Amino acid sequence: VYKDKKSVLACTKKIVKQRRARLGTRKSRPDVEFRNDVECFRTFTRKQLEECFAPPLGGSRKPPRHWPKGLLVTNLPRTSWLPKGWTQGYRPYKEKGRRFRKLYVAPPEKGSKVVFHRRDVEKVEGRSLCSVDQHGQPLGIPNTFTTDWPKWLPSRWRIGYFRTGETVKVCFLNANGAKFPDRRAVLDSLNPARIKQREKQVKAAEKKETENKPIKTLGLFAMRMAQRRRLVSSVKVEGDESDDELPESTDIFLSFTHEELTECFAPPLGDSTTPPAHWPEGVEVCTLPRISWLPPGWGQGIRMGPQGRKYKVYIAPKGHRRLEVKNKESMEVNVGRRLKPLDQHGKNLRVGNALIEHWPNELPRTWQIGYHKLQGEVRSCFISSKGTIYKDMLAVCRHLNMEAWTERRIEKVNQQEEERLSKCKRLRRMDATKVEPLEDEAVEDAAGGPVSCVQDDRMAEESAKEAARPKKRLRTAEGRVQERKPRPMRQLESKSGLDLSKLHVADGEWLRNHPLYFKMHQRNYPIPIGDQDILALKAFTPKEMGGDACLEFH
C-alpha cells in the first residue's frame, strides 16, 4: 500500500530501471569495452537459425484435422518457447482495421486447446517454459532474443551467445572469427567510414543545439551576435578539407553535364507556347523545366485561380479518364503506379531523393554532376574537369576558394546592420531661432554694393518698416551644435588607447557590437568604464550570448 502519488511514481521508476538492467538495454549498459576473447557456448549460422525456428507445420497452409474450424495456418517463425507438438495459427477478424490474432493450438493428446498467451500454454503443460530448438531441447538463451536473421547482418556471419556472470548476451562473428557486440560495431567493421561520419553528425548536432538555445537578457546585441554566428556556420562549416574528395575508385553509375541536364529536364513542349488541341480551355503552356517525375506524354500548364493567383497543372495525353490533375498524388491515382524520377525518354534514373534538377549557380558549367551509392544509399557528387570527385557543394566552394565570397557576405550583413542603426537614430528637426539685427548690417545686393533704385513714398515707407523689423536667420541643428559651447564635463577616465587592428577578430566584433561601446563613443554617455573593461566582460558572459564563459546550472 502506497501513501500518495509520489511514492507510486518512485516505485514505478525503480521497476523500470530493474527491467532495463535485466534486459540489457542501451541506457543501463555500462561503457565497458567488449572483450573479443569471450567463449560462445552456442552459435547459429543463417541456415541453422532458420531450421531451428521454422514454422511448426513447415510450408503447409492446410490446417490439421484436430484444429477447430475457422483457424488459419501462419508461416511466421516458431516462437522460441513453444513446446514440441504445439502449432501456431491465427483467427481473422470480421471487423475492419483488425487483421488477425496469433494463437497456439495444443496437440490432440492434450485436448487441442486454443490459447493466446504463454501463461496459458504453461498451465496446459504444467511447467514453466524456456527457449527450445526444433527437437524440444533447451537452448539456454533468453526468450527476448529474436528468432529472425537480421537484415543488416551478412549471410556468412554467425550469431553467438556467451555468459557474463548470470546473464546471457549475444554477439556476432564474422568469417574470420572476430566478435562484435552489436549492430553498430558490425556496420562499422563493414564500412569504417561510418565512424568519421558519426563523429561529424554528433558535432553538428551539438552545434545545432547550442545555436537553437533561446537568447536572453542582452536583447539586440545577442541577436546580432547569433545572426553572425549562424551566417558564418552556414557558409564555413568546420571540417577537414582532406575529406572533401572521394576516392577515384568510387562507382559513379550516372552523371550529367550542363547540356545533358538541361536537355533531360527541358519543358515537355519545348519553346512552344501554343497549347495542343486536346488541352482544356483556360490553360496556358508552362515553359519552366520539366518536373522530374512527370511521365512521358504529359504536359505542364498554368491556370488562373478564382482569386487571380496562378497555379501549375498537369495535362494527360489523350485516352486518360482524367485529363487535368493538380498534384503528384492525383497523377499516381490516374496512372496507377508510383512515380519516380525519369529522364526525357521515360527511363527510371534510380537516384531517389538525391536528384539535382537545377544546375547550382556556384558550380562551373564545365563540371559534371554524378551519383554513387554509399551503404546502399544513393548520394550526389560533383566531378571537376580534371576528374576529381567532390562529395558536396561545400567541398566545391572550398576548392574554388570561396572564402572571399563568404567575407563579402559577412561584410554585406554588417553594412545592413549599420544602415539599420543609422535609421533608428533620432533625426533632429530643422528649427528657426530669432536673432536680433546687427547694428552695422546694411542691405546689399548680390554683387555686394548698396541697393539704388527709384521708389515712391508708399514703397519707401514699407521698406523702412521691413528694415525696422527684427530679421530671422535659419540655422540647422548641426550649425547650432557647432556654435554652442560644450558643456563642462568631468573627465571620468582617459582614453584607453586600444588599437582595434591588433585585436583578435572575435574580440574586435565583441567590442564594436557591445551596447556600452555605442553609448560611450557614439552617444557620449558619461559611463565610468573603458574599452578594456568591456573586453573583460566577455570572459563572464555565457557562450549563448556571444561570450566565452561556460556556465552550467545544477
Disulfide bonds with the S-S distance in Angstrom:
none
